[in-house]
Amino acid sequence: MSGELRVAAGVPAAVSTLPRAAGAAPRPWDGLPRLRLADVPTPLTRLDRFSEAAGAEVWLKRDDIGSIAHAGNKVRKLEFLLADAKARGCDVVLTMGGPQSNHARATAAYCAGLGLRCILVLGGDAPTEELGNLLLDRLLGAEVVFAGARDFAGIAARMAEIAAGLEREGSRPYPITIGGSTALGAVGFAVGYDELLGQLRGAGVGATAIYLASASGGTHAGLEVGRRLAGGGPPVEGIAILKPEAGGSAEHVAELAAGCAMLLGRAETWTEQEIRLDPRFMGPGYGSPTPEASDAIALLARTEGILADPVYTGKGLAGLLAHLREGRAVGPVAFWHTGGAQVLLHPNYAGPVLDAVAAHEGSVL
């Protein structure tokens, strides 16, 4: 089945890429089922005051813009994943993540709009209070199951168990791995690279690199594929926020990229050395606040009035700022804001960020 699927009432159906010129060649992803979910192109903004503080020209790709339920980078993956679920006739979508997963929240939101049953399998045990994204998950009608296990392998095993039970009951489940990071999900960011490259060229910006926080690898892999399809462009610089043994490795990104390229009709490979991934800024592990991330969040907020989360974008920005200080990066650079700032309101994250704000009271640094 090919082409675009129209979405249910209440789900945005915006144009998803910059228009092609008349007579332009078809794009490699045009034959894949796709839902028009994302309101794209998302803005590309020059951060004037942040750039002054950072000592280099920085541009921000604003995937954070939109409603709290629908914004964030995961939407680009869901355009292809949920289209595939619909094309296969599936009636229940399952996905997995941490208790404050942005991907889980976005999946719940779009399943609600599409009339699909949604089951979220989240790590750990049920909390005494449901706050942040977990509150939104419930509000959006998702069924939330806590796996007990906190490692991704354990959560995945619980999701597989639930999916098997649904099949026995006669349902047609569609399981989605953490972050939507499959070869098909990564196609959303091959499209995204094409979108950003067009914006950079239109603005006359010769970006030296595209930075992002890299976790389960789908966003990173898709951008690598987009660059390969474009025949060049700014290299992708990942700031790792997930340990290699949990899936945050260059090897995993390379495998996803190869699978994504194959879906788009290209036999491509990447070596681990070609995947740029700096692991120095994740702190104790995924989801753990770090002082450097809190400082970067405070800097972006004080200079630009833009909020960032401490799990993804805060750590990615901390990596970018360090690379600029070290001379490892030079401007202009583009940074991909993946959304999720609502977790700042969760007490696990609010304290460290407020400490950073207090430490720099009266200053933007």
Contacts in CASP RR format, 6 or more apart in sequence:
PFRMAT RR
TARGET T0000
AUTHOR 0000-0000-0000
METHOD contacts of the structure
MODEL  1
MSGELRVAAGVPAAVSTLPRAAGAAPRPWDGLPRLRLADVPTPLTRLDRF
SEAAGAEVWLKRDDIGSIAHAGNKVRKLEFLLADAKARGCDVVLTMGGPQ
SNHARATAAYCAGLGLRCILVLGGDAPTEELGNLLLDRLLGAEVVFAGAR
DFAGIAARMAEIAAGLEREGSRPYPITIGGSTALGAVGFAVGYDELLGQL
RGAGVGATAIYLASASGGTHAGLEVGRRLAGGGPPVEGIAILKPEAGGSA
EHVAELAAGCAMLLGRAETWTEQEIRLDPRFMGPGYGSPTPEASDAIALL
ARTEGILADPVYTGKGLAGLLAHLREGRAVGPVAFWHTGGAQVLLHPNYA
GPVLDAVAAHEGSVL
1 33 0 8 1.000
1 87 0 8 1.000
2 31 0 8 1.000
2 32 0 8 1.000
2 33 0 8 1.000
3 30 0 8 1.000
3 31 0 8 1.000
3 32 0 8 1.000
3 33 0 8 1.000
3 34 0 8 1.000
4 33 0 8 1.000
4 34 0 8 1.000
4 35 0 8 1.000
4 36 0 8 1.000
4 83 0 8 1.000
5 33 0 8 1.000
5 34 0 8 1.000
5 35 0 8 1.000
5 83 0 8 1.000
5 86 0 8 1.000
5 87 0 8 1.000
6 13 0 8 1.000
6 36 0 8 1.000
7 13 0 8 1.000
7 35 0 8 1.000
7 36 0 8 1.000
7 37 0 8 1.000
7 113 0 8 1.000
7 114 0 8 1.000
8 113 0 8 1.000
8 114 0 8 1.000
8 115 0 8 1.000
9 113 0 8 1.000
10 113 0 8 1.000
11 35 0 8 1.000
11 37 0 8 1.000
11 110 0 8 1.000
11 113 0 8 1.000
11 114 0 8 1.000
12 36 0 8 1.000
12 37 0 8 1.000
12 38 0 8 1.000
12 39 0 8 1.000
12 70 0 8 1.000
13 36 0 8 1.000
13 37 0 8 1.000
14 36 0 8 1.000
14 38 0 8 1.000
14 39 0 8 1.000
14 40 0 8 1.000
15 36 0 8 1.000
15 40 0 8 1.000
16 34 0 8 1.000
16 36 0 8 1.000
16 38 0 8 1.000
16 40 0 8 1.000
16 79 0 8 1.000
16 191 0 8 1.000
17 27 0 8 1.000
17 40 0 8 1.000
17 41 0 8 1.000
17 191 0 8 1.000
17 192 0 8 1.000
17 194 0 8 1.000
17 195 0 8 1.000
18 41 0 8 1.000
18 195 0 8 1.000
18 198 0 8 1.000
18 199 0 8 1.000
20 27 0 8 1.000
27 191 0 8 1.000
27 194 0 8 1.000
28 190 0 8 1.000
28 229 0 8 1.000
28 264 0 8 1.000
28 265 0 8 1.000
28 266 0 8 1.000
29 80 0 8 1.000
29 187 0 8 1.000
29 188 0 8 1.000
29 190 0 8 1.000
29 191 0 8 1.000
29 264 0 8 1.000
32 80 0 8 1.000
32 83 0 8 1.000
32 184 0 8 1.000
32 187 0 8 1.000
32 263 0 8 1.000
33 80 0 8 1.000
33 83 0 8 1.000
33 84 0 8 1.000
33 86 0 8 1.000
33 87 0 8 1.000
34 79 0 8 1.000
34 80 0 8 1.000
34 83 0 8 1.000
35 78 0 8 1.000
35 79 0 8 1.000
35 80 0 8 1.000
35 82 0 8 1.000
35 83 0 8 1.000
35 86 0 8 1.000
35 110 0 8 1.000
35 114 0 8 1.000
36 79 0 8 1.000
37 70 0 8 1.000
37 75 0 8 1.000
37 78 0 8 1.000
37 79 0 8 1.000
37 82 0 8 1.000
37 110 0 8 1.000
38 75 0 8 1.000
38 76 0 8 1.000
38 79 0 8 1.000
39 65 0 8 1.000
39 66 0 8 1.000
39 70 0 8 1.000
40 76 0 8 1.000
40 192 0 8 1.000
40 195 0 8 1.000
41 195 0 8 1.000
41 199 0 8 1.000
42 61 0 8 1.000
42 62 0 8 1.000
42 63 0 8 1.000
42 65 0 8 1.000
42 195 0 8 1.000
43 61 0 8 1.000
43 62 0 8 1.000
43 65 0 8 1.000
44 59 0 8 1.000
44 60 0 8 1.000
44 61 0 8 1.000
44 62 0 8 1.000
44 196 0 8 1.000
44 199 0 8 1.000
44 200 0 8 1.000
44 203 0 8 1.000
44 334 0 8 1.000
45 59 0 8 1.000
45 60 0 8 1.000
45 62 0 8 1.000
46 57 0 8 1.000
46 58 0 8 1.000
46 59 0 8 1.000
46 60 0 8 1.000
47 58 0 8 1.000
47 59 0 8 1.000
47 60 0 8 1.000
47 300 0 8 1.000
47 303 0 8 1.000
47 304 0 8 1.000
47 306 0 8 1.000
49 303 0 8 1.000
49 304 0 8 1.000
49 364 0 8 1.000
50 58 0 8 1.000
50 299 0 8 1.000
50 300 0 8 1.000
50 303 0 8 1.000
50 304 0 8 1.000
51 57 0 8 1.000
51 58 0 8 1.000
52 303 0 8 1.000
53 299 0 8 1.000
53 303 0 8 1.000
53 364 0 8 1.000
53 365 0 8 1.000
54 320 0 8 1.000
54 321 0 8 1.000
54 324 0 8 1.000
55 324 0 8 1.000
56 324 0 8 1.000
56 329 0 8 1.000
56 330 0 8 1.000
56 331 0 8 1.000
56 332 0 8 1.000
56 333 0 8 1.000
57 331 0 8 1.000
57 332 0 8 1.000
57 333 0 8 1.000
58 320 0 8 1.000
58 331 0 8 1.000
58 332 0 8 1.000
58 333 0 8 1.000
58 334 0 8 1.000
58 335 0 8 1.000
59 200 0 8 1.000
59 203 0 8 1.000
59 205 0 8 1.000
59 207 0 8 1.000
59 332 0 8 1.000
59 333 0 8 1.000
59 334 0 8 1.000
59 335 0 8 1.000
60 304 0 8 1.000
60 306 0 8 1.000
60 334 0 8 1.000
60 335 0 8 1.000
60 337 0 8 1.000
61 196 0 8 1.000
61 210 0 8 1.000
61 334 0 8 1.000
61 335 0 8 1.000
61 336 0 8 1.000
61 337 0 8 1.000
62 337 0 8 1.000
63 71 0 8 1.000
63 72 0 8 1.000
63 73 0 8 1.000
63 75 0 8 1.000
63 76 0 8 1.000
63 336 0 8 1.000
63 337 0 8 1.000
63 338 0 8 1.000
63 339 0 8 1.000
64 71 0 8 1.000
64 72 0 8 1.000
64 306 0 8 1.000
64 307 0 8 1.000
64 308 0 8 1.000
64 313 0 8 1.000
64 337 0 8 1.000
64 338 0 8 1.000
64 339 0 8 1.000
64 340 0 8 1.000
64 341 0 8 1.000
65 71 0 8 1.000
66 72 0 8 1.000
68 136 0 8 1.000
68 342 0 8 1.000
69 105 0 8 1.000
69 106 0 8 1.000
69 108 0 8 1.000
69 109 0 8 1.000
69 136 0 8 1.000
69 140 0 8 1.000
70 106 0 8 1.000
70 109 0 8 1.000
70 110 0 8 1.000
71 339 0 8 1.000
71 340 0 8 1.000
72 102 0 8 1.000
72 106 0 8 1.000
72 338 0 8 1.000
72 339 0 8 1.000
72 340 0 8 1.000
73 189 0 8 1.000
73 219 0 8 1.000
73 336 0 8 1.000
73 338 0 8 1.000
73 339 0 8 1.000
74 102 0 8 1.000
74 103 0 8 1.000
74 106 0 8 1.000
74 107 0 8 1.000
74 179 0 8 1.000
74 180 0 8 1.000
74 338 0 8 1.000
75 106 0 8 1.000
75 110 0 8 1.000
76 185 0 8 1.000
76 188 0 8 1.000
76 189 0 8 1.000
76 191 0 8 1.000
76 192 0 8 1.000
77 103 0 8 1.000
77 179 0 8 1.000
77 180 0 8 1.000
77 181 0 8 1.000
77 185 0 8 1.000
77 186 0 8 1.000
77 188 0 8 1.000
77 189 0 8 1.000
77 218 0 8 1.000
77 219 0 8 1.000
78 106 0 8 1.000
78 107 0 8 1.000
78 110 0 8 1.000
78 180 0 8 1.000
78 185 0 8 1.000
79 188 0 8 1.000
80 184 0 8 1.000
80 185 0 8 1.000
80 187 0 8 1.000
80 188 0 8 1.000
81 174 0 8 1.000
81 176 0 8 1.000
81 180 0 8 1.000
81 182 0 8 1.000
81 184 0 8 1.000
81 185 0 8 1.000
82 93 0 8 1.000
82 110 0 8 1.000
82 111 0 8 1.000
82 114 0 8 1.000
82 116 0 8 1.000
84 174 0 8 1.000
84 184 0 8 1.000
85 93 0 8 1.000
85 116 0 8 1.000
85 174 0 8 1.000
86 114 0 8 1.000
88 172 0 8 1.000
88 174 0 8 1.000
89 172 0 8 1.000
90 116 0 8 1.000
90 172 0 8 1.000
90 173 0 8 1.000
90 174 0 8 1.000
91 116 0 8 1.000
91 117 0 8 1.000
91 171 0 8 1.000
91 172 0 8 1.000
92 116 0 8 1.000
92 117 0 8 1.000
92 118 0 8 1.000
92 119 0 8 1.000
92 166 0 8 1.000
92 171 0 8 1.000
92 172 0 8 1.000
92 173 0 8 1.000
92 174 0 8 1.000
93 107 0 8 1.000
93 111 0 8 1.000
93 116 0 8 1.000
93 117 0 8 1.000
93 118 0 8 1.000
93 119 0 8 1.000
93 173 0 8 1.000
93 174 0 8 1.000
93 176 0 8 1.000
94 118 0 8 1.000
94 119 0 8 1.000
94 120 0 8 1.000
94 121 0 8 1.000
94 159 0 8 1.000
94 162 0 8 1.000
94 163 0 8 1.000
94 166 0 8 1.000
94 173 0 8 1.000
94 174 0 8 1.000
94 175 0 8 1.000
94 176 0 8 1.000
95 103 0 8 1.000
95 104 0 8 1.000
95 107 0 8 1.000
95 118 0 8 1.000
95 120 0 8 1.000
95 121 0 8 1.000
95 159 0 8 1.000
95 175 0 8 1.000
95 176 0 8 1.000
95 177 0 8 1.000
95 178 0 8 1.000
95 179 0 8 1.000
95 180 0 8 1.000
96 104 0 8 1.000
96 120 0 8 1.000
96 121 0 8 1.000
96 122 0 8 1.000
96 123 0 8 1.000
96 147 0 8 1.000
96 152 0 8 1.000
96 155 0 8 1.000
96 156 0 8 1.000
96 158 0 8 1.000
96 159 0 8 1.000
96 176 0 8 1.000
96 177 0 8 1.000
96 178 0 8 1.000
97 103 0 8 1.000
97 104 0 8 1.000
97 120 0 8 1.000
97 121 0 8 1.000
97 122 0 8 1.000
97 123 0 8 1.000
97 152 0 8 1.000
97 155 0 8 1.000
97 178 0 8 1.000
97 179 0 8 1.000
98 104 0 8 1.000
98 122 0 8 1.000
98 123 0 8 1.000
98 124 0 8 1.000
98 155 0 8 1.000
99 122 0 8 1.000
99 123 0 8 1.000
99 124 0 8 1.000
99 127 0 8 1.000
99 133 0 8 1.000
99 134 0 8 1.000
99 146 0 8 1.000
100 132 0 8 1.000
100 133 0 8 1.000
100 134 0 8 1.000
100 311 0 8 1.000
100 343 0 8 1.000
100 346 0 8 1.000
100 348 0 8 1.000
101 120 0 8 1.000
101 122 0 8 1.000
101 133 0 8 1.000
101 178 0 8 1.000
101 179 0 8 1.000
102 133 0 8 1.000
102 309 0 8 1.000
102 312 0 8 1.000
102 338 0 8 1.000
102 339 0 8 1.000
102 340 0 8 1.000
102 343 0 8 1.000
103 178 0 8 1.000
103 179 0 8 1.000
103 180 0 8 1.000
104 120 0 8 1.000
104 122 0 8 1.000
104 133 0 8 1.000
104 137 0 8 1.000
104 142 0 8 1.000
105 133 0 8 1.000
105 136 0 8 1.000
105 137 0 8 1.000
105 140 0 8 1.000
107 118 0 8 1.000
107 120 0 8 1.000
107 142 0 8 1.000
107 176 0 8 1.000
108 118 0 8 1.000
108 120 0 8 1.000
108 136 0 8 1.000
108 137 0 8 1.000
108 140 0 8 1.000
108 141 0 8 1.000
108 142 0 8 1.000
109 136 0 8 1.000
109 140 0 8 1.000
111 117 0 8 1.000
111 118 0 8 1.000
111 140 0 8 1.000
111 142 0 8 1.000
112 118 0 8 1.000
112 140 0 8 1.000
112 141 0 8 1.000
112 142 0 8 1.000
117 143 0 8 1.000
117 171 0 8 1.000
118 140 0 8 1.000
118 141 0 8 1.000
118 142 0 8 1.000
118 143 0 8 1.000
119 142 0 8 1.000
119 143 0 8 1.000
119 144 0 8 1.000
119 145 0 8 1.000
119 162 0 8 1.000
120 137 0 8 1.000
120 142 0 8 1.000
120 143 0 8 1.000
120 144 0 8 1.000
120 145 0 8 1.000
121 145 0 8 1.000
121 147 0 8 1.000
121 155 0 8 1.000
121 158 0 8 1.000
121 159 0 8 1.000
121 162 0 8 1.000
122 134 0 8 1.000
122 144 0 8 1.000
122 145 0 8 1.000
122 146 0 8 1.000
122 147 0 8 1.000
122 155 0 8 1.000
123 146 0 8 1.000
123 147 0 8 1.000
123 148 0 8 1.000
123 149 0 8 1.000
123 150 0 8 1.000
123 155 0 8 1.000
124 146 0 8 1.000
124 147 0 8 1.000
124 148 0 8 1.000
124 149 0 8 1.000
124 150 0 8 1.000
125 146 0 8 1.000
125 148 0 8 1.000
126 146 0 8 1.000
127 134 0 8 1.000
130 138 0 8 1.000
131 345 0 8 1.000
131 346 0 8 1.000
131 347 0 8 1.000
132 342 0 8 1.000
132 343 0 8 1.000
132 345 0 8 1.000
132 346 0 8 1.000
133 340 0 8 1.000
133 342 0 8 1.000
133 343 0 8 1.000
134 144 0 8 1.000
136 342 0 8 1.000
137 144 0 8 1.000
138 144 0 8 1.000
145 158 0 8 1.000
145 162 0 8 1.000
147 154 0 8 1.000
147 155 0 8 1.000
147 158 0 8 1.000
147 159 0 8 1.000
148 158 0 8 1.000
149 155 0 8 1.000
149 157 0 8 1.000
149 158 0 8 1.000
151 246 0 8 1.000
152 178 0 8 1.000
152 246 0 8 1.000
152 247 0 8 1.000
155 178 0 8 1.000
156 177 0 8 1.000
156 178 0 8 1.000
159 175 0 8 1.000
160 175 0 8 1.000
162 173 0 8 1.000
163 173 0 8 1.000
163 175 0 8 1.000
166 173 0 8 1.000
167 173 0 8 1.000
176 182 0 8 1.000
177 216 0 8 1.000
178 216 0 8 1.000
179 215 0 8 1.000
179 216 0 8 1.000
179 218 0 8 1.000
180 216 0 8 1.000
180 218 0 8 1.000
181 216 0 8 1.000
181 217 0 8 1.000
181 218 0 8 1.000
181 219 0 8 1.000
181 221 0 8 1.000
181 256 0 8 1.000
182 218 0 8 1.000
182 256 0 8 1.000
183 221 0 8 1.000
183 256 0 8 1.000
183 259 0 8 1.000
183 260 0 8 1.000
183 262 0 8 1.000
183 263 0 8 1.000
184 260 0 8 1.000
184 263 0 8 1.000
185 218 0 8 1.000
185 260 0 8 1.000
186 217 0 8 1.000
186 218 0 8 1.000
186 219 0 8 1.000
186 221 0 8 1.000
186 222 0 8 1.000
186 225 0 8 1.000
186 256 0 8 1.000
186 257 0 8 1.000
186 259 0 8 1.000
186 260 0 8 1.000
187 222 0 8 1.000
187 225 0 8 1.000
187 260 0 8 1.000
187 263 0 8 1.000
187 264 0 8 1.000
188 222 0 8 1.000
189 218 0 8 1.000
189 219 0 8 1.000
189 220 0 8 1.000
189 221 0 8 1.000
189 222 0 8 1.000
189 223 0 8 1.000
189 225 0 8 1.000
189 226 0 8 1.000
190 222 0 8 1.000
190 223 0 8 1.000
190 225 0 8 1.000
190 226 0 8 1.000
190 229 0 8 1.000
190 260 0 8 1.000
190 264 0 8 1.000
192 222 0 8 1.000
192 223 0 8 1.000
192 226 0 8 1.000
193 210 0 8 1.000
193 222 0 8 1.000
193 223 0 8 1.000
193 225 0 8 1.000
193 226 0 8 1.000
193 227 0 8 1.000
193 229 0 8 1.000
193 230 0 8 1.000
194 226 0 8 1.000
194 229 0 8 1.000
194 230 0 8 1.000
196 210 0 8 1.000
196 334 0 8 1.000
196 336 0 8 1.000
197 230 0 8 1.000
197 233 0 8 1.000
197 234 0 8 1.000
200 206 0 8 1.000
200 207 0 8 1.000
200 234 0 8 1.000
200 334 0 8 1.000
205 332 0 8 1.000
205 334 0 8 1.000
206 234 0 8 1.000
206 332 0 8 1.000
207 234 0 8 1.000
207 331 0 8 1.000
207 332 0 8 1.000
207 333 0 8 1.000
207 334 0 8 1.000
208 234 0 8 1.000
208 329 0 8 1.000
208 330 0 8 1.000
208 331 0 8 1.000
208 332 0 8 1.000
208 333 0 8 1.000
209 234 0 8 1.000
209 235 0 8 1.000
209 236 0 8 1.000
209 237 0 8 1.000
209 329 0 8 1.000
209 333 0 8 1.000
209 334 0 8 1.000
210 223 0 8 1.000
210 234 0 8 1.000
210 235 0 8 1.000
210 236 0 8 1.000
210 237 0 8 1.000
210 333 0 8 1.000
210 334 0 8 1.000
210 335 0 8 1.000
210 336 0 8 1.000
211 237 0 8 1.000
211 238 0 8 1.000
211 239 0 8 1.000
211 316 0 8 1.000
211 319 0 8 1.000
211 320 0 8 1.000
211 323 0 8 1.000
211 329 0 8 1.000
211 333 0 8 1.000
211 334 0 8 1.000
211 335 0 8 1.000
211 336 0 8 1.000
212 219 0 8 1.000
212 220 0 8 1.000
212 223 0 8 1.000
212 236 0 8 1.000
212 237 0 8 1.000
212 238 0 8 1.000
212 239 0 8 1.000
212 316 0 8 1.000
212 335 0 8 1.000
212 336 0 8 1.000
212 338 0 8 1.000
213 238 0 8 1.000
213 239 0 8 1.000
213 241 0 8 1.000
213 312 0 8 1.000
213 313 0 8 1.000
213 314 0 8 1.000
213 315 0 8 1.000
213 316 0 8 1.000
213 338 0 8 1.000
214 220 0 8 1.000
214 238 0 8 1.000
214 239 0 8 1.000
214 240 0 8 1.000
214 241 0 8 1.000
214 242 0 8 1.000
214 248 0 8 1.000
214 253 0 8 1.000
214 277 0 8 1.000
215 240 0 8 1.000
215 241 0 8 1.000
215 242 0 8 1.000
215 248 0 8 1.000
215 286 0 8 1.000
215 312 0 8 1.000
216 242 0 8 1.000
216 247 0 8 1.000
216 248 0 8 1.000
217 247 0 8 1.000
217 248 0 8 1.000
217 252 0 8 1.000
217 253 0 8 1.000
217 256 0 8 1.000
218 253 0 8 1.000
218 256 0 8 1.000
219 336 0 8 1.000
219 338 0 8 1.000
220 236 0 8 1.000
220 238 0 8 1.000
220 253 0 8 1.000
220 256 0 8 1.000
220 275 0 8 1.000
220 277 0 8 1.000
221 253 0 8 1.000
221 254 0 8 1.000
221 256 0 8 1.000
221 257 0 8 1.000
221 260 0 8 1.000
222 256 0 8 1.000
222 257 0 8 1.000
222 260 0 8 1.000
223 236 0 8 1.000
223 336 0 8 1.000
224 236 0 8 1.000
224 253 0 8 1.000
224 257 0 8 1.000
224 270 0 8 1.000
224 274 0 8 1.000
224 275 0 8 1.000
225 257 0 8 1.000
225 260 0 8 1.000
225 261 0 8 1.000
225 264 0 8 1.000
225 266 0 8 1.000
225 268 0 8 1.000
227 233 0 8 1.000
227 234 0 8 1.000
227 235 0 8 1.000
227 236 0 8 1.000
228 257 0 8 1.000
228 261 0 8 1.000
228 266 0 8 1.000
228 268 0 8 1.000
229 261 0 8 1.000
229 264 0 8 1.000
229 266 0 8 1.000
234 333 0 8 1.000
234 334 0 8 1.000
235 276 0 8 1.000
236 276 0 8 1.000
237 276 0 8 1.000
237 278 0 8 1.000
237 320 0 8 1.000
237 323 0 8 1.000
237 329 0 8 1.000
238 276 0 8 1.000
238 277 0 8 1.000
238 278 0 8 1.000
238 316 0 8 1.000
239 277 0 8 1.000
239 278 0 8 1.000
239 281 0 8 1.000
239 315 0 8 1.000
239 316 0 8 1.000
239 318 0 8 1.000
239 319 0 8 1.000
239 320 0 8 1.000
240 248 0 8 1.000
240 277 0 8 1.000
240 278 0 8 1.000
240 279 0 8 1.000
240 281 0 8 1.000
240 282 0 8 1.000
241 281 0 8 1.000
241 282 0 8 1.000
241 285 0 8 1.000
241 286 0 8 1.000
241 287 0 8 1.000
241 311 0 8 1.000
241 312 0 8 1.000
241 315 0 8 1.000
241 316 0 8 1.000
242 248 0 8 1.000
242 282 0 8 1.000
242 285 0 8 1.000
242 286 0 8 1.000
243 279 0 8 1.000
243 282 0 8 1.000
243 285 0 8 1.000
243 286 0 8 1.000
244 251 0 8 1.000
244 252 0 8 1.000
244 279 0 8 1.000
246 286 0 8 1.000
248 277 0 8 1.000
249 272 0 8 1.000
249 277 0 8 1.000
250 272 0 8 1.000
250 273 0 8 1.000
250 275 0 8 1.000
250 277 0 8 1.000
251 272 0 8 1.000
253 270 0 8 1.000
253 275 0 8 1.000
253 277 0 8 1.000
254 269 0 8 1.000
254 270 0 8 1.000
254 271 0 8 1.000
254 272 0 8 1.000
254 274 0 8 1.000
254 275 0 8 1.000
257 268 0 8 1.000
257 270 0 8 1.000
257 275 0 8 1.000
258 268 0 8 1.000
258 269 0 8 1.000
258 270 0 8 1.000
261 267 0 8 1.000
261 268 0 8 1.000
262 268 0 8 1.000
278 319 0 8 1.000
278 323 0 8 1.000
280 319 0 8 1.000
280 322 0 8 1.000
281 290 0 8 1.000
281 292 0 8 1.000
281 293 0 8 1.000
281 315 0 8 1.000
281 316 0 8 1.000
281 318 0 8 1.000
281 319 0 8 1.000
281 322 0 8 1.000
282 288 0 8 1.000
282 290 0 8 1.000
282 315 0 8 1.000
283 290 0 8 1.000
283 315 0 8 1.000
286 311 0 8 1.000
287 310 0 8 1.000
287 311 0 8 1.000
289 310 0 8 1.000
289 348 0 8 1.000
289 349 0 8 1.000
289 352 0 8 1.000
289 353 0 8 1.000
290 310 0 8 1.000
290 315 0 8 1.000
290 318 0 8 1.000
290 352 0 8 1.000
291 352 0 8 1.000
291 356 0 8 1.000
292 315 0 8 1.000
292 318 0 8 1.000
292 319 0 8 1.000
292 321 0 8 1.000
292 322 0 8 1.000
293 310 0 8 1.000
293 314 0 8 1.000
293 315 0 8 1.000
293 316 0 8 1.000
293 317 0 8 1.000
293 318 0 8 1.000
294 310 0 8 1.000
294 314 0 8 1.000
294 352 0 8 1.000
294 353 0 8 1.000
294 355 0 8 1.000
294 356 0 8 1.000
295 318 0 8 1.000
295 356 0 8 1.000
295 359 0 8 1.000
295 360 0 8 1.000
296 308 0 8 1.000
296 314 0 8 1.000
296 315 0 8 1.000
296 316 0 8 1.000
296 317 0 8 1.000
296 318 0 8 1.000
296 319 0 8 1.000
296 321 0 8 1.000
297 307 0 8 1.000
297 308 0 8 1.000
297 309 0 8 1.000
297 310 0 8 1.000
297 313 0 8 1.000
297 314 0 8 1.000
297 317 0 8 1.000
297 344 0 8 1.000
297 353 0 8 1.000
297 356 0 8 1.000
298 353 0 8 1.000
298 356 0 8 1.000
298 357 0 8 1.000
298 360 0 8 1.000
299 317 0 8 1.000
299 321 0 8 1.000
299 364 0 8 1.000
299 365 0 8 1.000
300 306 0 8 1.000
300 307 0 8 1.000
300 308 0 8 1.000
300 314 0 8 1.000
300 317 0 8 1.000
301 307 0 8 1.000
301 308 0 8 1.000
302 360 0 8 1.000
302 363 0 8 1.000
302 364 0 8 1.000
303 364 0 8 1.000
306 337 0 8 1.000
307 341 0 8 1.000
307 344 0 8 1.000
308 314 0 8 1.000
308 317 0 8 1.000
308 337 0 8 1.000
308 339 0 8 1.000
308 341 0 8 1.000
309 339 0 8 1.000
309 340 0 8 1.000
309 341 0 8 1.000
309 342 0 8 1.000
309 343 0 8 1.000
309 344 0 8 1.000
309 349 0 8 1.000
310 343 0 8 1.000
310 344 0 8 1.000
310 349 0 8 1.000
310 352 0 8 1.000
310 353 0 8 1.000
311 340 0 8 1.000
311 343 0 8 1.000
311 349 0 8 1.000
312 338 0 8 1.000
312 339 0 8 1.000
312 340 0 8 1.000
313 337 0 8 1.000
313 338 0 8 1.000
313 339 0 8 1.000
313 340 0 8 1.000
313 341 0 8 1.000
316 335 0 8 1.000
317 335 0 8 1.000
320 329 0 8 1.000
320 333 0 8 1.000
320 335 0 8 1.000
322 328 0 8 1.000
323 329 0 8 1.000
324 330 0 8 1.000
324 331 0 8 1.000
324 333 0 8 1.000
343 349 0 8 1.000
344 350 0 8 1.000
344 353 0 8 1.000
END
